[in-house]
Amino acid sequence: MLVTNPIYMKILYSDLKKYIPGLHATPEQIAEFYTMTGLMLDSRTDVSYNNHVDTLFSLEVRQNRADCFCVLGLVRELAASVNSPIQIPSVSEITKSETFPNITIVDERFVRRLTAIQINNVTVKQSPQWLKEYVELHGINSINLLVDLSNYTMLLTGYPNHIFDMDKVQGSLQWRVSSQHKSMITLGSNEVQLHSEVLTIEDDNSPLALAGAIGGDIARVDENTHNILIEVGVYDPALVMRNSRSLSISTETSRRLEKNLDPHGTRYALELLVSLVLQECGGIISSEVFDFFPGEKDAIPEIPYDPHLAEHIAGVPISSDDSLGILQRLNFTVDSTAIPWKIVPPTYRTDISIAEDIAEEVIRFVGYNKIPSDEIPALDVVTNITPEEEILVTNLRPILISDGYDEILSSPLITPAQNVETNYAKDESIIVENAVNEEFTALRQSLAAGLMNQVTNYLKQGISTIQIFEIGTVFSKKGTMFNEKLHLGLLHFVSPQEQQIGTFWLHVDRLLKHAGITSIDLVPSESGQRPQIANESSCWLIMHNEEQIGVIYKTKPLWKEGSAYIAEINIHELIKVDIDQNNRATTELTQRMSSYDINIVRPENSNTFELAAEIETQLPVNSLWSISLTDRYKLADGKQPNLTRYTFRISYINLAEQDAKLLHEKLYTVIPGAEQGELP
C-alpha cells in the first residue's frame, strides 16, 4: 500500500452516536479504537456544540484512505469495530423533469464522473446556529446558508461540490483543459494565472471555477441568488494534484479530489445536498440530473485471498471465521466456498487492490496490540533475489582491497580505437548514436581502457605506485544480438625494471579460488586472442574446464614510466561454471583496518596524552595503528563531581576482525574507568 504524508479529519462524538444508534463507547474508548486501527488520534477536545458539551476528535488519516476524509467514512470504521449498523442521512427522491442542465464536457478524459442539477427560486439567508458552529468546528468559515450546506455535505460525504448562481452564467457550462482565458478571480478575490493544463469550468465568456480546486468570483452565490446549479464531480486525481501544485492552491476541495475518490458516491452526495437545500432554502427542481459516468459498468476485480494469510503475517492465531466476520462488517463481498476466497471490496475502498491489503484489514481489526512485541512471526524465508553476480563481487571486493587495490569507476563510453586496442573477444563493437561527446562514441568491450586512463592520470600527478581494479559492465554485439556482461578488471603498474607477473598472478589465483574455481589453466594466447596492447610473449588465456573465463597479460611499454599487468575476469562466465561450493577457499582478511571506541571516565582536565599512552602500553606494537581522542564529555553526577568521559578511537592492523575485537575487549578489564564505546 502506498502511504504518504497524513492530513487530519475531525469528527464530533455526537455525530458518531447519531449515525451509530447502538454506540455506547466512551470518547476515551473511541480514541483508543481509532488509534489501534491505524487512524492515529491527533487530539481529543471538549467543545460546545448545539447547546451541549461535546467531544471533537482530530484524526490523522493517510493519503490512500480517501474514504476516511469524511464523517461517514469514519463512522463506517467505528461501526465495523463495534459490530453495529449505521444510519446514514436519508435523501429525498428527485422529481423527474423534461430538461437537462446545459453542460458540455469538452475534455472527457479528465472527468471520471460529473453529476449536476438545477434548482430555482431558492432563498439564501444566514445559516442556523447549529450549522455555523458545525462548519467552524471543522475549520471552515460560515458564509451563508447555501455555502454552509455545500461545505456540510462535503464534510459528511467526502465529495466536494460547487454551486453556481445561474443568473450570472452566460450560455452553457463547459468543463475543459487549455482554457483560452489567461486568468481568473477566485472566491477569495485572488487573481490566478491559468496555464494550458488547468481544468476549468467556464461559460461562454469567462472561467467560473477551477475544477477540483476553488470557485470563481463571477458566478458566486450570495443573498440575492435565486436560481442555482449544483455539481458534484470526481476528476483525474493526478491532474488535480498538478494544478494544485502549479497554482499554489490547496483547499478542502483539492485535498480530497487529489485522492483516489470513488466515483460511485457522487450521486448520493448530490442527492443529499439537494435534499438539504430544498429543506432549508426552499425552491423547485428545474432539471433532470445530469450524470456523466464513463466507468459506470467497469467491473471491480475479484481478489483471490488465502484466509490464513492474516495470521501468517501477524504471527498470531486468526481463525477463518474471525477473518470472514471482519471482512463482512467492512462491507467486503466474500465468496468463501473454496480456497482461495474470492473477495470484492466495496467501491469506496479504492486502497484495496491485493491480498495483502485485505490481510491488513483483518489484522488491524483483530488489533495491532494483540501482536506480541517480543516474538518474531513465523514467516517463510523470502527467496533471495539478489543476482549471483552481485553476491560474488560483494565477496571478492574486500579481498582486493585487503591486497592493496583501490577501486575505480570509469565511463562505459570510450573511443572506437580504444575498443580495438583492448578487446580480446571476437564480438563487434557497439557505436552510440547522438553521443554527448563526439570522441567517445563506443560502448566499452573491455575494462582495460578505463584502467589505463586512470594510470595516465595518476602518472601526471606523480603517483607511480598503482594497484587498481574495476567491476563494471562491458558491451558487445554478435550479428543482431546485443550482450551485456559483468567483468572484473585488475591492473598493477610496474617500472621498466620490475618483473611482477608471478606476484600479480597470485592475486588473481587467490580471487578465483575464493570464488570456487580450483582447476585453472593458463594457456598462451595466439594471434586474434589477445588485445593489441598486450605483449605477445606475456599474454595468457585463463581457462577452466576448457572454457575461457578471462585473460591476463603484460602491456606493451605504453608509458615511459613503466608497464602494467592487467587481468580481466568474466564474472558472468564464473557464475555459469559448475562451482563446487565445498572447494571454495576461505580467505581471512588480516590486512584490513578495524577501529573501535573506548570510553574512559577520569577527573576533569586529565592529561589526554597520558591516557593515550596508558592505552598504548596494553597493546602489541605490531597490531596498533593509531589512538585518537574523538570526544570528551563532562558528566553531570552529583555524587562524583568533576568527572569527564574521554572517548578514544583505536585502530588495529594485521589482525582478523575477531582477533581485533578480542584484543580491544581486554582493555575494559585492565584500564581503570574504561567503558565500552560504540563502533564507528
C-alpha positions in Angstrom: 0.0 0.0 0.0 1.2 3.5 -0.8 1.4 5.6 2.3 2.3 9.2 2.3 2.1 12.3 4.5 -1.0 12.5 6.7 -3.7 15.1 6.9 -6.3 15.4 9.6 -10.1 14.8 9.7 -12.3 16.0 12.5 -15.5 14.3 13.9 -17.8 15.0 16.7 -18.8 12.4 19.4 -22.4 13.4 18.8 -22.1 12.6 15.1 -20.8 9.1 16.0 -23.7 8.5 18.3 -26.2 9.9 15.7 -25.1 7.7 12.9 -24.4 4.6 15.0 -27.5 4.4 17.2 -26.2 1.4 19.1 -23.0 3.0 20.1 -22.2 3.0 23.9 -18.4 3.5 23.8 -17.0 6.5 25.7 -14.8 9.1 24.0 -11.8 7.5 25.6 -12.6 4.1 24.2 -13.3 5.6 20.8 -10.0 7.4 20.7 -8.2 4.1 21.6 -10.1 2.3 18.9 -9.2 4.7 16.1 -5.5 4.8 17.2 -5.3 1.0 17.3 -6.8 0.6 13.9 -4.4 3.0 12.1 -6.2 6.3 12.4 -3.9 7.9 14.9 -5.5 10.4 17.4 -4.1 13.8 16.9 -6.3 15.5 19.6 -9.4 15.0 21.6 -11.0 18.3 22.8 -14.1 19.1 24.8 -16.2 21.7 22.8 -19.6 23.4 23.0 -21.9 22.4 20.1 -25.6 22.9 19.6 -26.0 23.9 23.3 -24.3 20.8 24.6 -20.9 19.8 25.7 -19.4 17.6 23.0 -16.1 15.9 22.1 -14.2 16.8 18.9 -11.7 14.1 17.7 -9.0 15.1 15.3 -7.6 12.0 13.5 -4.6 11.5 11.3 -5.7 10.0 8.0 -3.3 8.6 5.5 -3.5 9.8 1.9 -4.5 6.4 0.5 -7.7 6.3 2.7 -9.8 8.6 0.5 -13.0 7.1 2.1 -12.0 8.4 5.5 -11.8 12.1 4.6 -15.4 12.4 5.7 -17.7 11.9 8.7 -19.5 8.9 7.2 -16.2 7.2 6.4 -15.0 7.4 10.0 -18.5 6.3 11.1 -18.1 3.1 9.0 -14.7 2.4 10.6 -16.1 2.6 14.1 -19.3 0.7 13.3 -17.3 -2.2 11.9 -15.4 -2.4 15.2 -18.4 -2.4 17.5 -20.4 -4.5 15.0 -23.3 -2.1 14.9 -25.3 -0.9 11.9 -25.1 2.7 10.8 -27.9 5.1 9.9 -26.9 7.5 7.2 -28.8 10.6 6.3 -31.8 10.0 4.1 -32.3 11.8 0.9 -35.5 12.9 -0.9 -36.4 11.4 -4.3 -35.6 13.8 -7.1 -38.7 14.6 -9.2 -38.5 14.0 -12.9 -38.0 16.8 -15.4 -38.0 17.1 -19.1 -34.9 19.3 -19.4 -31.3 18.8 -18.6 -28.7 21.3 -17.5 -26.8 23.0 -20.4 -23.5 21.3 -19.7 -20.7 20.3 -22.1 -17.7 18.2 -21.1 -15.0 19.1 -23.6 -12.1 17.1 -22.2 -13.9 13.9 -21.0 -10.6 12.0 -20.2 -10.1 14.1 -17.1 -13.6 13.8 -15.8 -14.3 10.4 -14.0 -17.8 11.4 -13.1 -19.9 14.5 -13.1 -23.4 14.9 -11.6 -25.4 18.2 -11.7 -28.9 19.5 -11.2 -30.7 22.9 -11.3 -32.9 24.3 -8.6 -34.9 27.6 -9.0 -36.5 30.0 -6.5 -34.2 29.3 -3.6 -33.9 31.7 -0.6 -30.4 32.4 0.7 -30.1 33.6 4.2 -27.9 33.3 7.2 -27.3 29.8 8.5 -28.9 28.5 11.7 -26.6 28.4 14.7 -26.0 24.7 14.7 -24.8 24.8 11.1 -22.5 27.8 11.7 -21.0 26.0 14.7 -20.6 22.8 12.8 -18.6 24.1 9.9 -16.5 26.3 12.1 -15.6 23.4 14.4 -14.3 21.7 11.3 -12.1 24.7 10.4 -14.4 26.3 7.7 -15.7 29.9 7.9 -19.5 30.3 7.8 -20.6 32.3 4.7 -24.3 31.9 4.1 -26.9 29.1 4.2 -26.2 27.8 0.7 -22.4 27.8 1.0 -22.6 26.3 4.5 -24.9 23.5 3.3 -22.4 22.8 0.5 -19.5 22.5 3.0 -21.6 20.5 5.4 -22.3 17.9 2.7 -18.7 17.7 1.7 -17.7 17.1 5.4 -20.3 14.3 5.7 -19.7 12.5 2.4 -16.2 13.5 1.4 -17.3 14.7 -2.0 -16.6 18.4 -2.8 -19.3 20.2 -4.7 -19.9 23.6 -6.3 -23.0 25.8 -6.5 -23.3 28.4 -9.4 -25.7 31.3 -9.5 -27.2 30.6 -12.9 -28.4 34.2 -13.3 -24.8 35.1 -13.6 -23.8 32.4 -16.1 -23.7 33.3 -19.8 -24.7 30.3 -22.0 -23.6 26.8 -21.3 -21.2 25.4 -18.6 -18.1 23.7 -20.1 -15.5 21.5 -18.5 -12.3 22.0 -20.4 -8.5 21.9 -20.3 -6.4 24.5 -22.2 -8.6 27.5 -21.5 -8.4 30.4 -23.8 -8.5 32.7 -20.8 -5.3 33.9 -19.1 -6.6 34.4 -15.5 -9.5 34.1 -13.1 -10.6 35.8 -9.9 -11.3 33.3 -7.2 -13.8 33.3 -4.4 -11.1 34.8 -2.2 -10.7 37.7 -4.7 -7.3 36.5 -5.7 -6.2 36.5 -9.4 -4.9 33.2 -10.6 -2.9 32.9 -13.8 -4.1 30.0 -15.9 -1.9 27.7 -17.9 -2.5 25.1 -20.6 -3.1 22.1 -18.2 -5.7 23.7 -15.9 -9.1 22.0 -15.8 -11.6 24.9 -15.7 -15.4 25.3 -15.6 -16.4 28.1 -18.0 -19.4 29.7 -19.5 -19.4 31.3 -23.0 -17.5 34.3 -21.8 -15.4 33.6 -18.7 -13.8 31.0 -16.4 -16.1 30.4 -13.4 -14.2 27.8 -11.4 -11.0 25.7 -11.2 -12.5 22.2 -11.3 -11.2 20.3 -8.3 -9.8 23.3 -6.5 -11.8 26.5 -6.0 -14.7 28.5 -7.3 -14.6 31.8 -9.1 -16.0 35.2 -8.2 -18.2 35.7 -11.2 -20.9 33.1 -10.5 -20.7 33.0 -6.7 -23.9 32.7 -4.7 -24.9 35.4 -2.3 -28.1 36.7 -0.5 -29.5 37.8 -3.9 -29.2 34.3 -5.5 -32.4 32.6 -6.6 -31.6 30.1 -9.4 -28.7 27.7 -8.9 -26.9 24.7 -10.4 -25.3 22.2 -8.1 -22.5 20.0 -9.4 -20.6 17.1 -7.7 -17.6 15.9 -9.7 -14.7 13.5 -9.4 -11.7 14.3 -11.7 -8.3 12.8 -12.6 -6.5 13.0 -9.3 -3.1 13.4 -10.9 -4.3 16.4 -12.9 -5.9 17.9 -9.8 -2.7 17.5 -7.8 -0.6 19.0 -10.6 -3.0 22.0 -10.9 -3.0 22.5 -7.1 0.9 22.5 -7.0 1.4 24.6 -10.1 -1.2 27.3 -9.0 -0.2 27.1 -5.3 -3.8 26.5 -4.3 -4.6 24.0 -1.5 -8.2 23.8 -0.4 -10.6 21.4 1.3 -11.8 20.6 -2.2 -8.3 19.9 -3.8 -7.1 17.9 -0.8 -10.0 15.4 -1.3 -10.0 15.3 -5.1 -6.3 14.7 -5.2 -7.1 11.3 -3.7 -8.5 8.3 -5.5 -12.1 9.1 -4.7 -14.8 6.5 -5.6 -16.9 7.9 -8.4 -19.9 5.8 -7.4 -20.5 8.0 -4.3 -21.1 11.3 -6.2 -24.8 10.6 -6.8 -25.6 10.2 -3.1 -23.6 13.4 -2.3 -25.6 15.3 -4.9 -29.0 14.0 -3.7 -28.1 14.7 0.0 -27.2 18.3 -0.8 -30.3 18.7 -3.0 -32.5 17.4 -0.1 -30.8 19.9 2.4 -31.2 22.8 0.0 -34.9 22.1 -0.6 -35.4 21.6 3.2 -33.6 24.8 4.3 -33.8 27.1 1.3 -36.9 26.1 -0.5 -37.0 26.0 -4.2 -38.1 23.8 -7.1 -36.1 21.3 -9.0 -36.0 22.6 -12.6 -33.9 20.0 -14.4 -33.2 16.3 -14.7 -30.0 15.0 -13.1 -27.0 15.3 -15.5 -24.9 12.2 -14.9 -21.7 11.6 -16.9 -20.1 8.3 -15.7 -18.0 6.6 -18.3 -16.7 4.0 -15.9 -20.1 3.0 -14.5 -20.0 -0.5 -16.0 -16.4 -1.3 -15.1 -16.3 -4.4 -13.0 -14.5 -4.3 -9.7 -11.8 -7.1 -9.9 -12.1 -10.1 -7.6 -9.1 -10.6 -5.3 -8.1 -14.2 -4.5 -7.4 -14.5 -0.8 -5.9 -17.2 1.4 -7.9 -17.0 4.7 -4.7 -17.9 6.6 -2.7 -15.0 5.2 -3.5 -12.6 8.0 -2.4 -14.9 10.8 0.7 -15.8 8.7 1.7 -12.2 8.5 0.8 -11.2 12.1 2.2 -14.3 13.7 -0.9 -14.7 15.9 -3.8 -17.1 15.6 -6.7 -15.6 13.5 -9.4 -18.1 12.6 -11.1 -18.1 9.2 -14.4 -17.3 10.9 -12.9 -14.2 12.5 -11.5 -13.1 9.2 -14.8 -13.6 7.5 -16.7 -11.7 10.1 -14.4 -8.7 10.0 -14.5 -8.5 6.2 -18.3 -8.7 6.1 -18.5 -5.9 8.7 -16.3 -3.9 6.5 -18.8 -4.4 3.6 -16.5 -6.7 1.6 -18.3 -9.3 -0.6 -16.7 -12.7 0.3 -17.2 -16.0 -1.6 -15.7 -18.4 1.0 -17.0 -21.6 -0.6 -13.5 -22.5 -1.8 -9.8 -21.6 -1.1 -8.7 -19.1 -2.1 -11.6 -17.0 -1.2 -12.9 -14.6 -3.8 -13.3 -11.1 -2.4 -14.6 -7.9 -3.8 -14.1 -4.8 -1.7 -16.7 -2.0 -1.6 -16.3 0.6 -4.3 -15.2 3.3 -1.8 -12.2 1.2 -0.7 -10.0 2.3 -3.5 -6.9 1.5 -1.4 -7.6 -2.3 -1.6 -6.1 -4.0 -4.6 -4.1 -7.1 -3.5 -4.4 -9.9 -0.9 -2.0 -8.2 1.5 -4.3 -5.2 1.7 -7.1 -7.5 2.8 -4.9 -9.2 5.4 -4.0 -5.7 6.8 -7.7 -5.0 7.3 -8.2 -8.2 9.2 -5.1 -7.6 11.3 -5.9 -4.1 12.3 -9.4 -5.0 13.4 -8.1 -8.0 15.4 -5.9 -5.4 17.0 -2.3 -4.4 16.5 -2.0 -4.6 20.3 -2.7 -8.3 20.1 0.6 -8.9 18.2 3.3 -9.8 20.7 6.2 -7.3 20.6 8.7 -9.9 21.9 8.1 -12.7 19.4 9.1 -12.9 15.7 6.3 -14.1 13.4 7.0 -17.5 11.9 7.2 -16.2 8.3 8.6 -18.1 5.3 12.1 -17.2 4.4 11.9 -14.8 1.5 13.6 -16.1 -1.7 16.9 -14.3 -2.2 16.5 -12.4 -5.4 20.0 -10.8 -5.3 21.8 -11.7 -8.6 24.5 -14.3 -8.2 27.0 -11.9 -9.9 26.3 -9.3 -7.2 26.8 -11.8 -4.4 30.1 -12.9 -5.9 31.6 -9.4 -6.5 30.5 -8.4 -3.0 32.6 -11.2 -1.6 35.6 -10.5 -3.9 35.8 -6.7 -3.4 37.1 -6.8 0.2 39.8 -9.3 -0.8 41.1 -7.0 -3.5 41.0 -4.0 -1.0 42.9 -6.0 1.6 45.6 -6.8 -1.1 46.1 -3.1 -1.6 44.0 -2.5 -4.7 41.9 0.7 -5.0 38.6 0.6 -6.7 37.8 3.0 -9.6 34.7 3.8 -11.6 35.1 4.7 -15.3 32.8 5.7 -18.1 31.4 2.9 -20.2 31.9 5.2 -23.3 35.3 5.1 -24.9 36.8 5.8 -28.3 36.4 3.2 -31.1 40.2 3.0 -31.2 40.4 2.0 -27.5 38.0 -0.8 -28.2 40.2 -2.1 -31.0 43.3 -1.9 -28.7 41.8 -3.6 -25.6 39.2 -6.1 -26.8 40.2 -9.7 -26.6 36.9 -11.3 -27.8 35.6 -11.7 -31.3 32.4 -9.8 -30.9 31.6 -6.5 -32.6 31.7 -3.0 -31.0 28.5 -1.0 -30.4 28.5 2.6 -31.5 26.2 5.0 -29.7 24.1 7.4 -31.8 23.9 11.1 -30.7 26.7 10.6 -28.1 27.3 13.6 -25.8 31.0 13.6 -26.7 31.8 13.1 -30.4 35.1 11.4 -29.5 33.7 8.8 -27.0 31.1 7.0 -29.1 31.8 3.3 -28.4 30.5 1.2 -25.5 33.5 -0.5 -23.9 34.2 -4.1 -24.7 36.8 -4.4 -22.0 37.6 -2.6 -18.7 41.2 -2.2 -19.7 40.7 1.2 -21.3 39.3 2.8 -18.1 42.1 1.2 -16.0 44.7 2.6 -18.4 43.2 6.0 -18.4 43.4 6.1 -14.6 47.1 5.1 -14.8 47.8 8.0 -17.1 46.0 10.4 -14.7 47.9 9.1 -11.7 51.3 9.4 -13.5 50.5 13.0 -14.4 50.0 13.6 -10.6 53.4 12.0 -9.8 51.8 8.7 -8.5 53.6 5.6 -9.7 52.6 3.0 -7.1 49.4 1.9 -8.7 47.2 -1.1 -8.0 43.6 -0.6 -9.1 40.5 -2.6 -10.0 37.1 -2.0 -11.5 33.9 -4.0 -11.6 31.6 -3.0 -14.4 29.6 -3.9 -17.5 31.1 -4.5 -20.9 29.1 -4.4 -24.1 29.2 -6.1 -27.5 27.1 -7.5 -30.3 27.1 -10.6 -32.4 25.0 -10.2 -35.5 21.8 -8.8 -34.3 22.2 -9.9 -30.7 23.4 -7.3 -28.1 25.2 -8.5 -25.0 26.0 -7.0 -21.6 28.3 -8.9 -19.2 29.8 -8.1 -15.8 33.6 -8.1 -15.7 36.3 -7.6 -13.1 39.4 -5.9 -14.2 42.7 -5.6 -12.2 45.8 -3.5 -13.1 49.2 -3.5 -11.4 51.7 -0.8 -12.7 55.4 -1.6 -12.6 58.6 0.2 -13.5 60.5 -1.0 -16.6 63.0 -3.0 -14.5 60.3 -4.8 -12.5 59.0 -8.3 -13.3 55.9 -8.9 -11.2 53.8 -11.3 -13.3 54.2 -14.1 -10.7 53.1 -11.9 -7.8 50.3 -10.5 -9.9 49.1 -14.0 -10.8 49.0 -14.9 -7.1 46.4 -12.2 -6.5 44.3 -13.4 -9.4 44.6 -17.0 -8.4 43.5 -16.3 -4.9 40.4 -14.5 -6.1 39.5 -17.4 -8.4 40.0 -19.9 -5.6 37.8 -17.8 -3.3 35.1 -17.9 -6.0 35.4 -21.7 -6.0 37.5 -22.2 -9.2 40.1 -24.7 -8.2 41.0 -26.1 -11.6 42.7 -23.3 -13.5 44.9 -23.4 -16.6 46.9 -20.6 -18.2 47.1 -21.1 -22.0 49.4 -18.9 -24.1 47.3 -16.7 -26.4 47.5 -16.9 -30.1 47.1 -14.1 -32.6 43.5 -12.9 -32.5 43.0 -14.0 -28.9 44.9 -11.1 -27.2 44.4 -7.4 -27.1 46.6 -5.2 -29.3 48.1 -3.6 -26.3 49.3 -6.9 -24.8 52.9 -8.0 -25.0 52.8 -11.0 -27.4 55.1 -13.2 -25.2 53.2 -12.3 -21.9 49.6 -12.9 -22.6 47.6 -16.0 -21.4 44.0 -17.1 -21.5 42.6 -18.1 -18.1 40.8 -21.4 -18.7 38.6 -23.6 -16.5 37.5 -27.0 -17.9 38.3 -25.8 -21.4 36.1 -22.7 -21.0 37.8 -19.2 -21.2 36.9 -17.2 -18.1 39.4 -14.3 -18.6 42.7 -13.1 -19.8 46.0 -11.9 -18.1 48.8 -10.0 -19.8 51.6 -7.5 -19.5 51.0 -4.4 -21.7 53.5 -3.1 -24.2 55.6 -0.2 -23.0 52.8 2.4 -23.3 54.2 4.8 -20.7 57.8 5.9 -20.3 57.5 5.3 -16.5 56.8 1.6 -17.0 54.2 -1.1 -18.0 51.1 -2.6 -16.5 49.9 -6.1 -15.7 46.2 -6.5 -16.5 43.8 -9.3 -15.7 40.2 -9.3 -16.8 37.7 -11.9 -15.5 34.2 -12.5 -17.0 32.1 -12.7 -13.9 29.2 -13.9 -16.0 31.2 -16.9 -17.0 32.3 -17.6 -13.4 28.6 -17.9 -12.4 27.9 -20.3 -15.3 30.7 -22.6 -14.2 29.6 -25.6 -12.1 31.4 -24.5 -8.9 32.0 -27.0 -6.1 30.9 -25.0 -3.1 33.0 -27.3 -0.8 36.2 -26.3 -2.7 35.8 -22.6 -2.0 38.9 -21.2 -0.3 38.4 -19.5 3.0 40.2 -16.1 2.9 40.8 -14.4 6.3 41.4 -10.7 5.8 44.2 -9.6 8.2 45.3 -6.6 6.2 42.2 -4.6 6.8 42.0 -2.0 9.5 39.5 -2.4 12.3 38.5 0.5 14.6 36.7 0.6 17.9 35.9 3.1 20.6 36.7 3.0 24.3 35.3 5.4 27.0 37.5 6.2 30.0 36.0 8.1 32.9 38.6 10.2 34.7 38.8 13.5 36.6 38.2 16.7 34.6 41.3 18.1 32.9 43.2 14.8 32.9 46.2 14.7 30.6 44.9 13.0 27.4 48.4 12.2 26.2 49.0 10.2 29.3 45.7 8.4 28.8 46.6 7.5 25.3 50.0 6.3 26.5 48.2 4.2 29.1 46.2 2.5 26.3 49.3 2.0 24.1 51.2 0.1 26.8 48.4 -2.5 26.8 48.6 -3.3 23.1 51.1 -5.1 20.9 53.1 -2.6 18.8 52.7 -4.5 15.5 48.8 -4.5 15.9 48.3 -0.9 16.8 47.9 1.7 14.0 46.6 4.8 15.9 44.9 6.1 19.0 42.9 9.3 18.7 40.7 11.4 21.1 37.3 11.8 19.5 35.2 13.2 22.3 35.2 14.5 25.9 32.0 14.9 27.9 31.6 16.4 31.4 29.4 14.1 33.5 26.5 15.5 35.5 27.0 13.3 38.6 26.1 14.9 41.9 27.8 12.2 43.9 31.1 12.4 41.9 31.5 15.9 40.5 34.3 17.0 38.2 34.4 13.7 36.2 34.8 13.7 32.4 34.3 10.8 29.9 37.1 10.7 27.4 36.4 8.7 24.2 39.3 7.3 22.2 39.2 5.6 18.9 41.7 2.8 18.5 42.6 1.4 15.0 44.1 -2.1 14.7 46.1 -3.6 11.8 47.5 -7.1 10.9 44.6 -8.7 12.7 41.5 -10.6 11.7 38.4 -8.7 12.8 37.5 -11.2 15.5 41.1 -11.1 16.9 40.9 -7.3 16.9 37.7 -7.3 18.9 39.1 -9.7 21.5 42.2 -7.6 21.9 40.0 -4.5 22.3 37.7 -6.1 24.9 40.7 -6.8 27.2 41.2 -3.1 27.6 38.0 -2.8 29.6 39.4 -5.1 32.3 42.9 -3.6 32.5 42.3 0.2 32.3 40.6 1.8 35.3 37.4 3.6 34.4 37.1 2.0 30.9 33.7 1.5 29.4 32.6 0.0 26.1 32.3 2.6 23.3 30.3 2.4 20.0 31.5 1.0 16.8 32.5 3.9 14.5 
